[in-house]
């Protein structure tokens, strides 16, 4: 009888998931009671599904089109996410809730590169109080949720194969996934392979050192213990090699990651504790920078990096009564980060130093969220978090290097309290407004505390750490207005963030450069204050059943306490897309535009960028047979072969020109 009830429940959940793709809400039926709950899709989820419909899109393509996100580009691979105007250690980038630290001191390996669309289930960007549950930060969080093994009412084998080509870089993309689901257990495996040559820019020029090759693979399993509890396990691997970075003086010979987790999940809407998840995880990242493929290198060098992290978290959600809900979370992690440099000059002995001297960072925290439905029209949300971070060096060589700058004690402790409150009110005619405030902070990163002569190609300076840095503290206010009707949904958000003890590289003439050609040495220091503000908007409009119009707009502004522009602040940018479905055939026209950015950072030697406007044309055709579904996607990006670059692109390097692509996918 228990197996029968479990099978019926799994069938009902599967039907509810299908209904979510068709409509706007998901209904979950619970066998023990007559309780029915509904969850509205967020605007972010709708935008994700819209862009994910393009089977040729990469994870970075999807990220760059969300209104809260931008990408710092140093090459065709490994673009660094930016939430509003915050980046690097100012934000938390998680994979399925797990912390992963970069192994590269130049951030050539952000955690987003380990996720391919074939193993990405969804993504979540948190800019307000909800980000407190995932970690302390001043800029918010990005969580990339991995696709999981499924359970079903009847044994079922499913999968897909996909193959594609893109002309601008002569790039190939192959992927496959297969899954088996039964009422008690399920397994899912996926793999992807990419190979890209040097791409051709809009001015017709080949961009050297922009090629790369990579393979990605994942395996997940799920086992149902009873009607409420299930176990899940995930393994993820990613290997890249011969990865070029045209905006940097070095490339990556290889970059690989191994990520594993084991967790238990409870979901039962009839219980007071209707959700609970506990997870153990570990990951290891290796990155090897070298300049062996570059010409006329004065001193060849290798720069390997290593990051190893293990951690755990537990999160539970309790329904207090019909009007309120409590979420509790505890998490902790321990990370080891190390990087070195070996310089080889003919006729001279090798020179070796630690650029990131064996840093151990230990983090632990507790967090809580409280939702109170005040009445039928308004709700209050409160979040709180307490975070403790401890950093220290584990090698004597690293401590000796730190003493060069006069630091005798390398151990640092940071206590980071965080609070947030938001109020939501439903107004007339489908209009809803939310106002909120967040007090948050973040501890300095390993690079900022202990980095030893890290060359930054963006401004041409060597950077050294500062073991006396204070934690950044931010106060952010945000307001969101959303309007929803059967055919149209739009959302407008504005934010104002004041960051105190902002960490920035400041030139120190007392230090001598180590990198040949460097403009000087900067040390990370706290400045009194920085201001970051901006807005983003999005709209999805369905004038007819088979017609969909999407548009996004984003703008950021940043300055330090003296009124000077902060570096790498993107200008006004917009995307508009019109998709028409004609039976099994679909066509989509898309337009991207950005304003010029003339307000640049003089201290970072930042250059202005011109505005641009580009167009894309995409089409798709689907054929569904009894056992196999075929989908052909094709189109042309940068239709008019425009020569352009975005403001966050390093090195004044143009992006790809006209790019013809084709992608064939079959599913069973």
C-alpha positions, 0 to 999 in steps of 0.5 A: 500500500505504501508503494502504491500511495508513493506511485500515485503521489509521484504521478500527481506531482508529475502532472503538476509539473507539466501544468506549471509549464503550460500555465502560471501556477503549480498545484501540489496535491497531498494525499493525507489531506485536502491541502492545495497550494499554488506558487506563482512563477516569478518574472525571473523564472519567466525570463529564464524559460524564454531565453532557455528555449534557444537550444544553441544558447550557452549558460553565459548567453542566458546569464547576460540577458537577465536584467540584474546580470552582466558579464566581465569578458576576458575571452570567449570562455570564463566570463565573470558574472556581475550582479548590478554593479557588484562582482568578484567576492562582493557577490556569492556565486553558488552551484546548487547552494554549494560554495566554490572558490576560484583557483585562478588569481585572475578570476579566469575560472568563475563557478559559472563555467562548470554548468552547461545548459544540459545540466542546468535546471534553473537559476536564481538571482537574489538582490535583496533580503533573500540573499541573506539565506545563501551567504553574506555579501554586499551585492547579492547571490547567484545560485545555479541549480543542477538538474536532478534525477527524477522519480515517476509513477511508471518506469521510464527511460528518457534522454536527448542528443544535441549537435551544433555548429557556429561559424564565427569561431568554427565552433562545435557543441555536442551534448547528451543526457539520459535518465531513468525514473521509477517510483522508488529511484531515479538516475540521470547522466549528462555530458557536453563537449565544446571546441571553438577556434579563434573567432572572427570579429565584426571588423573581419579580424581574427582574434588570436588566443580566443580558442578553447576546448572543454568537456563537461559531465554529470551524474545524479541519483535519487532514492525515495525513502518514504512519502516525504523523504528522499536521498540525492547524490550528485557528481559533476566534472568539468575539464577545459584545455588550451583555453585562450584569453586574448585580453590577458597576457597568459592563457590556461593550459588546463582548468578542471573541477570536481564537485560532489554532494550528498543530501536528504530532502523532505517535502510534505505540504501537510506537515508543519515542517513542510520542507527540509534539506541537509547537504554535505559537499566537497569540490576541488578546482585546479587551474594552470596559467601559462604563456607557452603559446604566446610569442616574444615572451620576455620571461616564460612563466607558469602559474598553477592554482588550487582551490579545495572546499568542503562544507555542509548546510541544513535548511528547513521551512516551517508553517507557523499558522495560516498567515506566517512561515519561518525558514531556518538555515545553518551553513559552514565551509572550509576552503584551502586556496593556493597559487604560485608562479615559476619564472624561467629565464635562459641561463638563470635558475628558476625563480619561484614564489607563492602568489596566494600563499596557502590560505585557509578560510573557514566560514560558519553562519546561521540565518532565518527568514520570516514571512507574515501575511498581514492581510489579503493585500500585504505581507512582511518579510524579515531576514537575519544572518550571523556569519563568522569567517576566519582566515589564516596562512598554513605555510611558513613560506607564506608567512615569511612573504607576508612579513615583507609588508610588515605584518607579523600576524596573518590570522583574521576574524570577521563577524558579520551580522546582517538584517533585512526587511521588506513590505509588499502591498497589492494595489489596484488592477494587478499592481504590486509594490515592494519596498525593502532595506538590507544591512549586510557585509562581506569579509575580504577575499584571499587575494585582498588579504594575502595576494602577492604581486598579482598583475592586473591586465585591466589597469596595468598594475601589480596588486598586493594584499593587505592583512589589515583590511576591514570588512565591507558593510553595506546599506541597500534600499530597494523598491520594486513595482510589478504589474500583472495582467493575463497578457502582460507582465512588467517589473521595474526595480530601483536600488541605492547601495551605500558601501562603507569600508569599500575595498579598492586598489590604491597606488603605493609609490613605496613598492617596486613593480615585479611584472615587466611593463607594469605601471606601478603597484597598488595595495588593497585598502578600505576607502571611506565610502562608495555609492552604487545605484541603478535600476532594471526593468523587464516586460513579457507581453502576449498580444496573441496566443502564439506571439510573445514580446520580451524586453529588458533594460538595466542601468548602473551608476557607481562612484567613490567617496570623492565622486570619482567613477568606479571602474567597470560600471556598465552603461544603459543596456537593453534587449528586445525580442519578438517570438512568433509561433506558427504551428511547429515553426517558430521565428524570433527577432532580437535586438540588443543595444547599449549606450556609450560609457563616457564616465570612466575611472581615471585611477584605473586608466579605464577607457570610454566605450561607444554605444552599439546596436546589433540584431539577431534572427533565430528560427526553430522547427519541431517534429513530434513523433510517437517516440522521438521529438526532433527540434532544429534551431538555426539563425544568425547572430550579429546580423549586420556584422557590427564591430562592437565591444561592451564596456565590461570587455577587457582589452578593447577587443571586439566581440564576434561578428556575424555568426551563423549557427545550427543546432539539431536536438532529438529527444526520447 
